[in-house]
Amino acid sequence: MVKTVGEKLISRGITISACESCTGGLFASKLTDIPGISAVFDRGLVTYSYRAKIEELGVKEETLCIYSAESYEVAEEMVLGLKEKTGSDVCVSVTGLAGPGGGTDEKPVGTIYVACAYDGKVDVKKLQTGSGDRSYNREYAVKEMFKLIDRMIG
């Protein structure tokens, strides 16, 4: 999926930027494994803290306080802030609970939100991996980011 999406972006000249929280740059790392991606990959931001989300992406402090970083609302604000900042054709964000700790009954570990903005549309997807394994959850989130991009760019 990574190669397929990368090749579509390159062949169509579709620019992309990413902002990552729980994956810590893993998406950008996978994307930059693709030869020639520099033609379309503008930037990847790791916005792990509340402060980074606010300062780099314009996420509202109120949104973080009301919903927490691991929410639909924050994933959406992250991707829209990135779109505004970069102007990239495709913007993608991810935030969630990779684990193994930090989960609650309401938001168990493995609750992750991915968002993609493209062509005037925004799609946010909630993931529930059911796993407490940090590495698995991060890899799963990145795969879902690529799937979401693929679906949106067609």
DSSP file with accessible surface (Angstrom, degrees, kcal/mol):
  #  RESIDUE AA STRUCTURE BP1 BP2  ACC     N-H-->O    O-->H-N    N-H-->O    O-->H-N    TCO  KAPPA ALPHA  PHI   PSI    X-CA   Y-CA   Z-CA
    1    1 A M     >        0   0  103      0, 0.0     4,-2.7     0, 0.0     5,-0.3   0.000 360.0 360.0 360.0 -40.6    0.0    0.0    0.0
    2    2 A V  H  >  +     0   0   43      1,-0.2     4,-2.8     2,-0.2     5,-0.2   0.953 360.0  43.9 -58.5 -50.0    2.8    2.4    0.8
    3    3 A K  H  > S+     0   0  138      1,-0.2     4,-2.8     2,-0.2     5,-0.2   0.912 113.3  51.5 -62.8 -43.7    4.4    2.0   -2.6
    4    4 A T  H  > S+     0   0   68      2,-0.2     4,-2.1     1,-0.2    -1,-0.2   0.939 113.5  43.4 -59.4 -49.5    1.1    2.2   -4.4
    5    5 A V  H  X S+     0   0    0     -4,-2.7     4,-2.6     1,-0.2    -2,-0.2   0.937 113.9  51.4 -64.1 -45.9    0.1    5.4   -2.7
    6    6 A G  H  X S+     0   0    0     -4,-2.8     4,-2.5    -5,-0.3    -2,-0.2   0.917 110.4  48.4 -57.6 -44.4    3.6    6.9   -3.1
    7    7 A E  H  X S+     0   0   97     -4,-2.8     4,-2.8     1,-0.2     5,-0.2   0.878 110.6  51.3 -66.1 -37.2    3.6    6.1   -6.8
    8    8 A K  H  X S+     0   0   46     -4,-2.1     4,-1.9    -5,-0.2     6,-0.3   0.928 110.9  48.5 -63.8 -45.0    0.1    7.6   -7.3
    9    9 A L  H  X>S+     0   0    0     -4,-2.6     5,-2.2     2,-0.2     4,-0.7   0.941 115.9  43.5 -59.9 -47.2    1.2   10.8   -5.5
   10   10 A I  H ><5S+     0   0   55     -4,-2.5     3,-0.9     1,-0.2    -2,-0.2   0.947 114.1  48.3 -64.9 -49.6    4.4   11.1   -7.6
   11   11 A S  H 3<5S+     0   0   95     -4,-2.8    -1,-0.2     1,-0.3    -2,-0.2   0.825 119.1  39.9 -65.3 -28.7    2.8   10.3  -11.0
   12   12 A R  H 3<5S-     0   0  122     -4,-1.9    -1,-0.3    -5,-0.2    -2,-0.2   0.458 107.2-122.6 -97.4  -4.7   -0.1   12.7  -10.5
   13   13 A G  T <<5 +     0   0   46     -3,-0.9     2,-0.6    -4,-0.7    -3,-0.2   0.837  52.3 162.2  66.2  34.0    2.1   15.5   -8.9
   14   14 A I      < -     0   0    9     -5,-2.2    -1,-0.2    -6,-0.3     2,-0.1  -0.779  30.7-140.9 -90.5 117.2   -0.1   15.5   -5.7
   15   15 A T        -     0   0   47     -2,-0.6    75,-2.5    -3,-0.1     2,-0.3  -0.441  19.6-165.2 -78.5 153.1    1.8   17.1   -2.9
   16   16 A I  E     +ab  41  90A   0     24,-2.5    26,-2.8    73,-0.2    27,-0.6  -0.994  15.5 179.5-142.5 143.5    1.5   15.7    0.7
   17   17 A S  E     -ab  43  91A   0     73,-1.8    75,-1.5    -2,-0.3     2,-0.3  -0.963  12.9-158.8-135.9 155.2    2.2   16.8    4.2
   18   18 A A  E     -ab  44  92A   0     25,-2.1    27,-2.9    -2,-0.3     2,-0.4  -0.979  11.4-163.5-136.3 146.9    1.7   14.8    7.5
   19   19 A C  E     -ab  45  93A   0     73,-2.4    75,-1.1    -2,-0.3     2,-0.4  -1.000  19.9-172.1-128.8 129.2    1.3   15.6   11.2
   20   20 A E  E     +ab  46  94A   0     25,-3.2    27,-2.2    -2,-0.4    75,-0.1  -0.956  22.0 163.8-126.3 141.2    1.8   12.8   13.6
   21   21 A S  S >  S+     0   0    9     73,-1.3     3,-1.9    -2,-0.4    74,-0.2   0.573  82.7  24.0-112.6 -82.5    1.3   12.3   17.3
   22   22 A C  T 3  S+     0   0    4      1,-0.3    73,-0.1    72,-0.2   116,-0.1   0.707 122.2  55.3 -65.0 -19.8    1.1    8.7   18.5
   23   23 A T  T >  S-     0   0    0     71,-0.2     3,-1.8   115,-0.1    -1,-0.3   0.596  91.3-150.3 -89.9 -11.3    3.1    7.4   15.5
   24   24 A G  T <  S-     0   0   34     -3,-1.9    22,-0.1     1,-0.3    -2,-0.1   0.744  70.7 -38.9  54.9  31.7    6.0    9.8   16.1
   25   25 A G  T 3> S+     0   0   17     20,-0.2     4,-2.3     3,-0.0    -1,-0.3   0.457 102.7 123.9  99.6   1.8    7.2   10.1   12.5
   26   26 A L  H <> S+     0   0   28     -3,-1.8     4,-2.4     2,-0.2     5,-0.2   0.893  74.3  52.7 -63.7 -38.5    6.6    6.5   11.4
   27   27 A F  H  > S+     0   0    0      2,-0.2     4,-2.6     1,-0.2    -1,-0.2   0.955 110.7  46.8 -61.0 -49.1    4.3    7.6    8.6
   28   28 A A  H  > S+     0   0   18      1,-0.2     4,-2.5     2,-0.2    -2,-0.2   0.893 110.5  54.0 -61.1 -38.5    7.0   10.1    7.3
   29   29 A S  H  < S+     0   0   60     -4,-2.3     4,-0.5     2,-0.2    -1,-0.2   0.934 110.5  45.1 -61.7 -45.6    9.6    7.4    7.6
   30   30 A K  H >< S+     0   0   58     -4,-2.4     3,-1.0     1,-0.2     4,-0.3   0.910 112.9  51.5 -64.5 -42.5    7.6    4.9    5.5
   31   31 A L  H >< S+     0   0    0     -4,-2.6     3,-1.7     1,-0.3    -2,-0.2   0.913 105.8  54.3 -62.9 -40.2    6.8    7.6    2.9
   32   32 A T  T 3< S+     0   0   77     -4,-2.5    -1,-0.3     1,-0.3    -2,-0.2   0.550  90.3  75.7 -77.8  -1.6   10.4    8.6    2.5
   33   33 A D  T <  S+     0   0  119     -3,-1.0    -1,-0.3    -4,-0.5    -2,-0.2   0.651  78.3  92.8 -73.0 -15.6   11.4    5.0    1.8
   34   34 A I  S X  S-     0   0   15     -3,-1.7     3,-1.8    -4,-0.3     4,-0.2  -0.698  84.2-123.2 -86.2 119.8    9.8    5.6   -1.7
   35   35 A P  T 3  S+     0   0  119      0, 0.0    -2,-0.1     0, 0.0    -1,-0.1  -0.361  95.1  18.3 -60.0 134.4   12.4    6.7   -4.3
   36   36 A G  T >  S+     0   0   45     -4,-0.1     3,-1.8     1,-0.0     4,-0.2   0.388  82.7 123.6  88.5  -2.8   11.3   10.0   -5.9
   37   37 A I  G X>  +     0   0    8     -3,-1.8     4,-2.5     1,-0.3     3,-2.3   0.767  56.9  78.6 -65.6 -19.9    8.9   11.0   -3.1
   38   38 A S  G 34 S+     0   0  108      1,-0.3    -1,-0.3    -4,-0.2    -6,-0.0   0.753  80.4  70.0 -60.8 -19.7   10.9   14.3   -2.6
   39   39 A A  G <4 S+     0   0   77     -3,-1.8    -1,-0.3     1,-0.2    -2,-0.2   0.762 119.6  13.5 -67.0 -23.3    9.1   15.6   -5.6
   40   40 A V  T <4 S+     0   0    8     -3,-2.3   -24,-2.5    -4,-0.2     2,-0.8   0.556  99.5  97.0-129.9 -16.5    5.8   15.7   -3.7
   41   41 A F  E  <  +a   16   0A  35     -4,-2.5   -24,-0.2   -26,-0.2     3,-0.1  -0.704  41.3 174.8 -86.5 111.5    6.5   15.3    0.1
   42   42 A D  E     -     0   0A  77    -26,-2.8     2,-0.3    -2,-0.8   -25,-0.2   0.961  54.8 -32.1 -80.5 -55.8    6.5   18.7    1.6
   43   43 A R  E     -a   17   0A  89    -27,-0.6   -25,-2.1     2,-0.0     2,-0.4  -0.996  38.0-144.8-164.4 158.4    6.9   18.0    5.3
   44   44 A G  E     -a   18   0A  36     -2,-0.3     2,-0.4   -27,-0.2   -25,-0.2  -0.997  19.7-164.4-130.4 125.3    6.2   15.8    8.3
   45   45 A L  E     -a   19   0A  35    -27,-2.9   -25,-3.2    -2,-0.4     2,-0.8  -0.922  12.5-152.0-110.6 135.0    5.5   17.2   11.7
   46   46 A V  E     +a   20   0A  76     -2,-0.4     2,-0.7   -27,-0.2   -25,-0.2  -0.930  19.0 176.6-102.5 108.7    5.6   15.3   14.9
   47   47 A T        +     0   0    1    -27,-2.2   -25,-0.1    -2,-0.8     6,-0.1  -0.735  15.1 153.5-114.6  78.2    3.3   17.2   17.2
   48   48 A Y        +     0   0  121     -2,-0.7    -1,-0.2   -27,-0.1     2,-0.1   0.861  51.9  60.1 -79.6 -38.6    3.3   15.0   20.3
   49   49 A S  S  > S-     0   0   60     -3,-0.2     4,-2.1     1,-0.1     5,-0.2  -0.460  85.3-116.3 -91.5 163.6    2.4   17.5   23.0
   50   50 A Y  H  > S+     0   0   98      1,-0.2     4,-2.4     2,-0.2     5,-0.2   0.926 118.1  55.1 -57.5 -45.8   -0.6   19.7   23.5
   51   51 A R  H  > S+     0   0  169      1,-0.2     4,-3.3     2,-0.2     5,-0.3   0.910 107.0  48.6 -56.6 -45.2    1.7   22.7   23.0
   52   52 A A  H  >>S+     0   0   21      1,-0.2     4,-2.6     2,-0.2     5,-0.6   0.906 110.3  51.2 -63.8 -40.8    3.0   21.4   19.7
   53   53 A K  H  X5S+     0   0    1     -4,-2.1     6,-2.0     3,-0.2     4,-1.1   0.903 115.8  42.5 -62.4 -40.1   -0.5   20.8   18.4
   54   54 A I  H  X5S+     0   0   57     -4,-2.4     4,-1.4     4,-0.2    -2,-0.2   0.962 121.4  38.0 -70.3 -52.1   -1.6   24.3   19.4
   55   55 A E  H  <5S+     0   0  113     -4,-3.3    -2,-0.2    -5,-0.2    -3,-0.2   0.882 126.1  33.4 -71.4 -41.5    1.6   26.2   18.2
   56   56 A E  H  <5S+     0   0   77     -4,-2.6    -3,-0.2    -5,-0.3    -1,-0.2   0.798 134.0  21.8 -86.0 -30.8    2.2   24.2   15.0
   57   57 A L  H  <<S-     0   0    7     -4,-1.1    -3,-0.2    -5,-0.6    -2,-0.2   0.479  95.8-117.9-120.7  -7.2   -1.3   23.3   13.8
   58   58 A G     <  +     0   0   54     -4,-1.4    -4,-0.2    -5,-0.3     2,-0.1   0.708  48.3 168.8  75.3  19.3   -3.6   25.8   15.5
   59   59 A V        -     0   0    2     -6,-2.0     2,-0.3    -7,-0.1    -1,-0.2  -0.455  40.5-112.0 -63.4 135.9   -5.5   23.2   17.5
   60   60 A K     >  -     0   0  114      1,-0.1     4,-1.8    -2,-0.1     3,-0.3  -0.543  10.0-138.1 -75.0 136.0   -7.7   25.0   20.0
   61   61 A E  H  > S+     0   0  120     -2,-0.3     4,-2.5     1,-0.2     5,-0.2   0.879 105.9  57.0 -58.1 -38.3   -6.7   24.6   23.6
   62   62 A E  H  > S+     0   0  115      1,-0.2     4,-2.7     2,-0.2     5,-0.3   0.881 103.6  52.6 -61.4 -39.5  -10.4   24.2   24.4
   63   63 A T  H  >>S+     0   0   12     -3,-0.3     4,-2.7     2,-0.2     5,-0.5   0.927 110.8  47.1 -62.7 -44.4  -10.7   21.3   22.0
   64   64 A L  H  X5S+     0   0    0     -4,-1.8     4,-1.7     1,-0.2    -2,-0.2   0.904 114.5  46.9 -63.2 -42.2   -7.8   19.5   23.7
   65   65 A C  H  <5S+     0   0   91     -4,-2.5    -2,-0.2     2,-0.2    -1,-0.2   0.891 118.6  39.8 -68.8 -39.3   -9.3   20.2   27.2
   66   66 A I  H  <5S+     0   0  121     -4,-2.7    -2,-0.2    -5,-0.2    -3,-0.2   0.927 134.7  16.5 -76.5 -46.1  -12.8   19.1   26.3
   67   67 A Y  H  <5S-     0   0  102     -4,-2.7    -3,-0.2    -5,-0.3    -2,-0.2   0.605 100.1-127.1-105.6 -17.9  -12.1   16.1   24.1
   68   68 A S     << -     0   0   27     -4,-1.7     6,-0.3    -5,-0.5    -3,-0.1   0.114  36.2 -77.9  78.7 164.5   -8.4   15.2   24.9
   69   69 A A  S    S+     0   0    4      1,-0.2     2,-1.6    -5,-0.1    -1,-0.2   0.797 123.1  70.7 -64.1 -28.3   -5.7   14.8   22.2
   70   70 A E  S    S+     0   0   50     -6,-0.1     2,-0.3    -3,-0.1    -1,-0.2  -0.542  83.7 104.9 -92.6  72.2   -7.0   11.3   21.4
   71   71 A S  S  > S-     0   0    2     -2,-1.6     4,-2.3     1,-0.1     5,-0.2  -0.981  79.4-115.4-150.0 159.4  -10.2   12.4   19.7
   72   72 A Y  H  > S+     0   0   98     -2,-0.3     4,-2.4     1,-0.2     5,-0.2   0.910 115.7  54.3 -55.4 -47.9  -12.0   12.9   16.4
   73   73 A E  H  > S+     0   0   59      1,-0.2     4,-2.4     2,-0.2    -1,-0.2   0.888 109.6  45.1 -61.3 -41.9  -12.1   16.6   17.0
   74   74 A V  H  > S+     0   0    0     -6,-0.3     4,-2.9     2,-0.2    -1,-0.2   0.918 110.9  53.0 -71.2 -41.2   -8.4   17.0   17.5
   75   75 A A  H  X S+     0   0    0     -4,-2.3     4,-2.2     1,-0.2    -2,-0.2   0.923 112.2  47.1 -57.7 -41.3   -7.5   14.8   14.5
   76   76 A E  H  X S+     0   0   64     -4,-2.4     4,-2.4     2,-0.2     5,-0.2   0.931 112.8  47.0 -67.7 -45.9   -9.7   17.0   12.4
   77   77 A E  H  X S+     0   0   34     -4,-2.4     4,-2.5     1,-0.2     5,-0.2   0.880 111.0  54.3 -64.2 -35.9   -8.3   20.2   13.7
   78   78 A M  H  X S+     0   0    0     -4,-2.9     4,-2.3     2,-0.2    -1,-0.2   0.950 111.1  43.2 -60.7 -50.1   -4.8   18.9   13.2
   79   79 A V  H  X S+     0   0    0     -4,-2.2     4,-2.2     1,-0.2    -2,-0.2   0.893 115.2  48.8 -68.5 -36.4   -5.3   18.0    9.6
   80   80 A L  H  X S+     0   0   80     -4,-2.4     4,-2.3     2,-0.2    -1,-0.2   0.897 111.6  50.0 -70.0 -37.7   -7.1   21.3    8.8
   81   81 A G  H  X S+     0   0   12     -4,-2.5     4,-2.4    -5,-0.2    -2,-0.2   0.895 111.2  49.1 -65.0 -39.1   -4.4   23.3   10.6
   82   82 A L  H  X S+     0   0    0     -4,-2.3     4,-2.9     2,-0.2     5,-0.4   0.912 109.8  51.7 -65.8 -41.2   -1.7   21.4    8.5
   83   83 A K  H  X S+     0   0   63     -4,-2.2     4,-2.3     1,-0.2    -2,-0.2   0.926 112.1  46.4 -60.9 -44.7   -3.7   22.1    5.3
   84   84 A E  H  < S+     0   0  175     -4,-2.3    -1,-0.2     1,-0.2    -2,-0.2   0.907 116.2  45.4 -65.1 -40.4   -3.8   25.8    6.1
   85   85 A K  H  < S+     0   0   95     -4,-2.4    -2,-0.2    -5,-0.2    -1,-0.2   0.895 127.5  23.5 -70.4 -42.3   -0.1   25.9    7.1
   86   86 A T  H  < S-     0   0   25     -4,-2.9    -3,-0.2    -5,-0.2    -2,-0.2   0.754  79.3-144.2-100.2 -32.1    1.3   24.0    4.1
   87   87 A G     <  +     0   0   52     -4,-2.3    -4,-0.1    -5,-0.4   -72,-0.1   0.610  42.5 160.8  71.0  10.8   -1.2   24.2    1.3
   88   88 A S        -     0   0    3     -6,-0.3    -1,-0.2     1,-0.1   -72,-0.1  -0.297  49.3-124.9 -62.5 149.7   -0.3   20.6    0.3
   89   89 A D  S    S+     0   0   65      1,-0.2    30,-0.6    -3,-0.1     2,-0.4   0.915  98.8  31.8 -61.1 -45.9   -2.9   18.9   -1.9
   90   90 A V  E     -bC  16 118A   0    -75,-2.5   -73,-1.8    28,-0.1     2,-0.4  -0.964  69.8-178.4-115.6 131.7   -3.2   16.0    0.6
   91   91 A C  E     -bC  17 117A   0     26,-2.1    26,-2.7    -2,-0.4     2,-0.4  -0.983   4.7-172.7-126.8 142.6   -2.8   16.4    4.4
   92   92 A V  E     -bC  18 116A   0    -75,-1.5   -73,-2.4    -2,-0.4     2,-0.3  -0.985   2.3-174.7-136.5 143.0   -3.0   13.6    6.9
   93   93 A S  E     -bC  19 115A   0     22,-2.5    22,-2.3    -2,-0.4     2,-0.3  -0.945   4.3-168.8-134.3 159.7   -3.0   13.5   10.7
   94   94 A V  E     +bC  20 114A   0    -75,-1.1   -73,-1.3    -2,-0.3     2,-0.3  -0.988  12.1 160.6-148.9 139.2   -2.9   10.8   13.4
   95   95 A T  E     + C   0 113A   1     18,-2.1    18,-3.4    -2,-0.3     2,-0.3  -0.973  22.6 102.7-153.3 145.8   -3.5   10.9   17.1
   96   96 A G  E     - C   0 112A   8     -2,-0.3     2,-0.8    16,-0.3    16,-0.3  -0.993  67.1 -56.0 168.4-169.8   -4.4    8.3   19.6
   97   97 A L        +     0   0   19     14,-2.8    13,-3.0    -2,-0.3    14,-0.2  -0.857  38.3 173.0-106.4  99.4   -3.4    5.9   22.4
   98   98 A A        +     0   0    6     -2,-0.8    39,-0.3     1,-0.2    -1,-0.2   0.797  42.9 153.8 -77.0 -29.3   -0.6    3.7   21.3
   99   99 A G  S    S-     0   0    5      2,-0.3    -1,-0.2     1,-0.1    34,-0.1  -0.312  73.6-178.4  93.3-175.1   -0.1    2.1   24.7
  100  100 A P  S    S+     0   0  105      0, 0.0     3,-0.3     0, 0.0     9,-0.2  -0.976 101.6  18.6 -79.6 -16.6    0.7    0.2   26.6
  101  101 A G  S    S+     0   0   51      1,-0.1    -2,-0.3     8,-0.0    -3,-0.0  -0.424  92.2  64.9-103.6-179.8   -0.6    2.6   29.3
  102  102 A G        +     0   0   65      1,-0.3    -1,-0.1    -2,-0.1     5,-0.1   0.310  67.6 128.8  96.0  -9.8   -2.9    5.6   29.3
  103  103 A G        -     0   0   34     -3,-0.3    -1,-0.3     3,-0.0     2,-0.3  -0.347  35.1-167.2 -79.4 161.0   -6.1    4.0   28.3
  104  104 A T        -     0   0   79      3,-2.1    -1,-0.0    -2,-0.1     5,-0.0  -0.830  41.2 -98.0-132.0 175.0   -9.5    4.3   30.0
  105  105 A D  S    S+     0   0  171     -2,-0.3    -1,-0.1     1,-0.2    -2,-0.0   0.898 127.6  45.0 -61.6 -38.3  -12.8    2.4   29.8
  106  106 A E  S    S+     0   0  174      1,-0.3    -1,-0.2    -3,-0.0    -3,-0.0   0.874 130.2  22.5 -71.6 -40.5  -14.0    5.1   27.5
  107  107 A K  S    S-     0   0   40     -5,-0.1    -3,-2.1     4,-0.0    -1,-0.3  -0.760  83.2-168.3-130.5  85.2  -10.9    5.3   25.4
  108  108 A P    >   -     0   0   54      0, 0.0     3,-1.5     0, 0.0   -11,-0.2  -0.296  39.8 -80.7 -70.9 158.8   -8.9    2.1   25.7
  109  109 A V  T 3  S+     0   0   23      1,-0.3    21,-0.3    -9,-0.2   -11,-0.2  -0.313 120.5  45.6 -53.5 139.3   -5.4    1.7   24.4
  110  110 A G  T 3  S+     0   0    0    -13,-3.0    19,-2.0     1,-0.3     2,-0.7   0.390  75.7 131.2  97.4   0.1   -5.5    1.2   20.6
  111  111 A T  E <   + D   0 128A   1     -3,-1.5   -14,-2.8   -14,-0.2     2,-0.4  -0.778  32.8 164.9 -85.0 116.6   -8.1    4.0   20.1
  112  112 A I  E     -CD  96 127A   0     15,-2.2    15,-3.8    -2,-0.7     2,-0.4  -0.987  27.4-152.7-137.8 144.8   -6.6    6.0   17.3
  113  113 A Y  E     -CD  95 126A  21    -18,-3.4   -18,-2.1    -2,-0.4     2,-0.4  -0.976  10.1-173.1-121.0 130.3   -8.0    8.7   14.9
  114  114 A V  E     -CD  94 125A   0     11,-2.3    11,-3.3    -2,-0.4     2,-0.3  -0.954   6.0-171.8-119.1 142.8   -6.6    9.3   11.4
  115  115 A A  E     -CD  93 124A   0    -22,-2.3   -22,-2.5    -2,-0.4     2,-0.4  -0.977   6.5-169.5-135.5 148.1   -7.7   12.2    9.3
  116  116 A C  E     -CD  92 123A   0      7,-2.4     7,-2.5    -2,-0.3     2,-0.5  -1.000   5.2-162.3-139.2 135.0   -7.1   13.2    5.7
  117  117 A A  E     +CD  91 122A   4    -26,-2.7   -26,-2.1    -2,-0.4     2,-0.3  -0.981  25.9 148.4-116.4 128.0   -7.9   16.4    3.8
  118  118 A Y  E >   -CD  90 121A  54      3,-2.5     3,-1.9    -2,-0.5   -28,-0.1  -0.935  61.5  -2.9-159.3 135.1   -8.0   16.4    0.0
  119  119 A D  T 3  S-     0   0  110    -30,-0.6     3,-0.1    -2,-0.3   -29,-0.1   0.869 128.9 -49.7  55.1  42.5   -9.9   18.2   -2.7
  120  120 A G  T 3  S+     0   0   85      1,-0.2     2,-0.3     0, 0.0    -1,-0.3   0.522 118.0 106.3  78.5   4.1  -12.0   20.2   -0.3
  121  121 A K  E <   -D  118   0A 129     -3,-1.9    -3,-2.5    31,-0.0     2,-0.4  -0.886  50.0-161.3-118.0 150.2  -13.0   17.1    1.7
  122  122 A V  E     -D  117   0A  55     -2,-0.3     2,-0.4    -5,-0.2    -5,-0.2  -0.997   6.0-173.4-128.7 132.3  -12.0   15.9    5.1
  123  123 A D  E     -D  116   0A  48     -7,-2.5    -7,-2.4    -2,-0.4     2,-0.4  -0.996   2.4-169.1-126.2 130.9  -12.4   12.3    6.4
  124  124 A V  E     -D  115   0A  12     -2,-0.4     2,-0.4    -9,-0.2    -9,-0.2  -0.982   6.3-165.5-119.8 131.2  -11.7   11.2    9.9
  125  125 A K  E     -D  114   0A  71    -11,-3.3   -11,-2.3    -2,-0.4     2,-0.5  -0.965  11.0-144.9-122.0 131.5  -11.6    7.6   10.8
  126  126 A K  E     -D  113   0A 110     -2,-0.4     2,-0.4   -13,-0.2   -13,-0.2  -0.818  17.4-162.7 -93.5 131.6  -11.7    6.1   14.3
  127  127 A L  E     -D  112   0A   5    -15,-3.8   -15,-2.2    -2,-0.5     2,-0.4  -0.895  13.7-172.8-112.9 143.3   -9.6    2.9   14.8
  128  128 A Q  E     +D  111   0A  95     -2,-0.4   -17,-0.2   -17,-0.2   -18,-0.1  -0.885   5.8 177.3-131.9  99.2  -10.0    0.4   17.6
  129  129 A T        -     0   0   24    -19,-2.0   -19,-0.1    -2,-0.4     3,-0.1   0.771  29.0-142.3 -76.6 -26.6   -7.1   -2.1   17.4
  130  130 A G        +     0   0   80    -21,-0.3     2,-0.4     1,-0.3   -20,-0.1   0.608  63.5 115.6  73.7  11.7   -8.0   -4.0   20.5
  131  131 A S        -     0   0   32      2,-0.1    -1,-0.3     1,-0.1    -2,-0.2  -0.882  56.7-160.1-117.7 146.9   -4.3   -4.4   21.2
  132  132 A G        +     0   0   43     -2,-0.4     2,-0.7    -3,-0.1   -22,-0.1   0.344  61.6 113.8 -98.4   4.7   -2.2   -3.1   24.0
  133  133 A D     >  -     0   0   88      1,-0.2     4,-2.5   -34,-0.1     5,-0.2  -0.680  55.0-157.2 -85.1 114.4    1.0   -3.5   22.0
  134  134 A R  H  > S+     0   0   98     -2,-0.7     4,-2.3     1,-0.2     5,-0.2   0.902  90.9  48.2 -56.6 -49.2    2.5   -0.1   21.2
  135  135 A S  H  > S+     0   0   72      1,-0.2     4,-2.4     2,-0.2     5,-0.2   0.929 112.6  48.6 -61.9 -45.8    4.5   -1.2   18.1
  136  136 A Y  H  > S+     0   0  107      1,-0.2     4,-2.9     2,-0.2     5,-0.2   0.933 111.3  50.2 -59.1 -46.6    1.5   -3.0   16.6
  137  137 A N  H  X S+     0   0    0     -4,-2.5     4,-2.3   -39,-0.3    -2,-0.2   0.897 111.4  47.9 -63.2 -39.3   -0.8    0.0   17.2
  138  138 A R  H  X S+     0   0   65     -4,-2.3     4,-2.1    -5,-0.2    -1,-0.2   0.930 114.1  45.8 -67.5 -45.1    1.6    2.5   15.6
  139  139 A E  H  X S+     0   0   58     -4,-2.4     4,-2.3    -5,-0.2    -2,-0.2   0.912 112.5  51.6 -63.1 -42.1    2.1    0.2   12.5
  140  140 A Y  H  X S+     0   0   67     -4,-2.9     4,-2.3    -5,-0.2    -2,-0.2   0.919 108.5  51.4 -60.9 -44.6   -1.6   -0.3   12.2
  141  141 A A  H  X S+     0   0    0     -4,-2.3     4,-2.1    -5,-0.2    -1,-0.2   0.921 109.1  50.2 -60.3 -43.4   -2.3    3.4   12.3
  142  142 A V  H  X S+     0   0    3     -4,-2.1     4,-2.2     1,-0.2    -1,-0.2   0.926 109.3  51.1 -63.9 -42.7    0.2    4.1    9.6
  143  143 A K  H  X S+     0   0  126     -4,-2.3     4,-2.3     1,-0.2    -1,-0.2   0.919 110.5  49.7 -59.1 -41.9   -1.3    1.4    7.4
  144  144 A E  H  X S+     0   0    6     -4,-2.3     4,-2.4     2,-0.2    -1,-0.2   0.844 106.4  56.0 -68.2 -31.9   -4.7    3.0    7.9
  145  145 A M  H  X S+     0   0    0     -4,-2.1     4,-2.4     2,-0.2    -1,-0.2   0.939 109.3  46.0 -63.1 -45.3   -3.3    6.4    7.0
  146  146 A F  H  X S+     0   0    1     -4,-2.2     4,-2.6     1,-0.2    -2,-0.2   0.903 112.0  51.4 -65.4 -38.9   -2.1    5.1    3.7
  147  147 A K  H  X S+     0   0   99     -4,-2.3     4,-2.4     2,-0.2    -1,-0.2   0.910 110.1  49.4 -62.2 -42.8   -5.4    3.3    3.1
  148  148 A L  H  X S+     0   0    1     -4,-2.4     4,-2.3     2,-0.2    -2,-0.2   0.929 111.6  48.2 -64.6 -43.3   -7.3    6.5    3.8
  149  149 A I  H  X S+     0   0    0     -4,-2.4     4,-2.7     1,-0.2     5,-0.3   0.943 111.0  51.5 -60.6 -46.2   -5.1    8.5    1.4
  150  150 A D  H  X S+     0   0   36     -4,-2.6     4,-1.4     1,-0.2    -1,-0.2   0.913 110.7  48.4 -58.5 -43.7   -5.5    5.9   -1.3
  151  151 A R  H  < S+     0   0  138     -4,-2.4    -1,-0.2     1,-0.2    -2,-0.2   0.909 113.6  47.0 -64.2 -39.9   -9.3    6.0   -0.9
  152  152 A M  H  < S+     0   0   37     -4,-2.3    -2,-0.2     1,-0.2    -1,-0.2   0.868 115.9  41.7 -74.3 -35.2   -9.4    9.8   -1.1
  153  153 A I  H  <        0   0   13     -4,-2.7    -1,-0.2    -5,-0.2    -2,-0.2   0.640 360.0 360.0 -87.7 -12.5   -7.1   10.3   -4.1
  154  154 A G     <        0   0   54     -4,-1.4    -1,-0.1    -5,-0.3    -2,-0.1   0.127 360.0 360.0  74.1 360.0   -8.7    7.4   -6.0
